[in-house]
Structures are given as C-alpha cells and as structure tokens.
Amino acid sequence: MEERLTAKAHKIVINDRNGGSITGVVDVISFDTKEILLMTELGVLMIKGEELHVKRLSVEKGEADISGKIDSLVYSEMKTAAETAGNLIGRLFK
C-alpha cells in the first residue's frame, strides 16, 4: 500500500444548501438520505440533511459531489484504537 506523502487540499463548496462539491476526500464511511460521513484529510466530516445523495465520488482524485438539502456540516477527529487505549491507561494511572 502506498503512503501519502502530501495532504490533498481540502475544500467545500455549497450551492444554495442544495448540494455541493468536496475535495480532500479520503473515503466514504457511510451514507443514507439523512447523513453522509466522509473521511477527509482533516478528519471525519458529517453532513446532515434531507434527500442526500453522493452523486460522484473519485477517491483517486479525492473528490465528491453531493446533492440534497444540507442542514449541517460537522468535523470530528478520528482516533486510532492505540490512541484511545493510551489515553484510558494514562487517566487510570494519574
């Protein structure tokens, strides 16, 4: 598996809350008509709305186009299992 040497640019363009395009997409975690979860270069992006669809996805280019009524965009950090376990052990032995 090839390592990523440089991060792809991450940009979101929303068109009148009725869809848009996203760059810097690494993977699609899940999607349905009310929520789309994307792994991006800057963390997990949760898009909530109604009648959401992933119209186009190119993981090679890191691009996705979505359609539907967009209500919110929320980022979160995705931690690995090792990081989570390390934090728990650190808190236990303080």
C-alpha positions as CSV (number, residue, x, y, z in Angstrom):
1,M,0.0,0.0,0.0
2,E,1.4,3.4,-1.0
3,E,1.9,6.0,1.7
4,R,0.5,9.5,1.3
5,L,3.4,11.9,1.2
6,T,1.5,15.2,1.0
7,A,-2.1,16.0,2.0
8,K,-4.5,16.9,-0.7
9,A,-6.2,20.3,-0.5
10,H,-9.5,20.2,1.4
11,K,-12.2,22.5,0.1
12,I,-16.0,22.5,0.4
13,V,-18.3,24.4,-2.0
14,I,-22.0,24.5,-1.1
15,N,-24.5,25.7,-3.7
16,D,-27.6,27.3,-2.1
17,R,-27.7,24.5,0.5
18,N,-28.9,22.2,-2.3
19,G,-25.6,20.3,-2.9
20,G,-22.0,20.9,-3.5
21,S,-18.6,19.6,-4.0
22,I,-15.8,18.5,-1.6
23,T,-12.1,17.9,-2.2
24,G,-9.6,16.2,0.1
25,V,-11.9,13.2,0.5
26,V,-10.1,10.0,1.6
27,D,-13.0,7.6,1.9
28,V,-16.8,7.4,2.4
29,I,-17.5,5.9,5.7
30,S,-21.3,5.7,5.3
31,F,-24.2,7.4,3.7
32,D,-28.0,7.5,3.6
33,T,-30.6,10.1,2.7
34,K,-30.2,11.9,6.0
35,E,-26.5,11.7,6.7
36,I,-23.2,11.3,4.9
37,L,-19.9,10.5,6.7
38,L,-16.7,11.2,4.8
39,M,-13.1,10.7,5.9
40,T,-11.3,13.8,4.8
41,E,-7.7,15.0,5.0
42,L,-8.7,17.0,8.1
43,G,-10.8,14.4,9.9
44,V,-14.3,12.9,9.7
45,L,-16.9,15.2,8.1
46,M,-20.6,14.6,8.9
47,I,-23.1,16.1,6.6
48,K,-26.7,16.1,7.7
49,G,-29.8,17.0,5.7
50,E,-32.6,15.6,3.7
51,E,-32.7,13.6,0.5
52,L,-28.8,13.5,0.5
53,H,-27.1,11.6,-2.3
54,V,-23.4,11.1,-3.3
55,K,-23.7,11.9,-7.0
56,R,-20.0,11.4,-7.8
57,L,-17.1,10.0,-5.9
58,S,-13.4,9.8,-7.0
59,V,-11.2,8.6,-4.2
60,E,-8.2,8.6,-6.5
61,K,-8.7,12.4,-7.0
62,G,-10.1,12.9,-3.5
63,E,-13.4,14.5,-4.8
64,A,-17.1,14.0,-4.1
65,D,-20.2,15.8,-5.3
66,I,-23.4,15.6,-3.2
67,S,-26.9,16.7,-3.7
68,G,-29.9,17.3,-1.4
69,K,-30.9,19.8,1.3
70,I,-27.9,20.4,3.5
71,D,-28.7,21.3,7.2
72,S,-25.2,21.0,8.9
73,L,-21.6,20.1,8.4
74,V,-19.6,18.9,11.5
75,Y,-16.0,17.8,11.8
76,S,-14.6,15.4,14.3
77,E,-11.2,13.8,14.8
78,M,-10.9,10.1,14.3
79,K,-8.6,8.5,16.8
80,T,-7.0,5.1,16.4
81,A,-7.6,2.3,18.9
82,A,-4.0,2.6,20.2
83,E,-4.5,6.4,20.9
84,T,-7.8,5.7,22.7
85,A,-6.2,2.9,24.8
86,G,-3.2,5.1,25.6
87,N,-5.5,7.9,26.9
88,L,-7.5,5.5,29.0
89,I,-4.4,3.9,30.6
90,G,-3.0,7.4,31.2
91,R,-6.1,8.5,33.0
92,L,-6.2,5.3,35.2
93,F,-2.7,5.8,36.5
94,K,-2.7,9.5,37.3
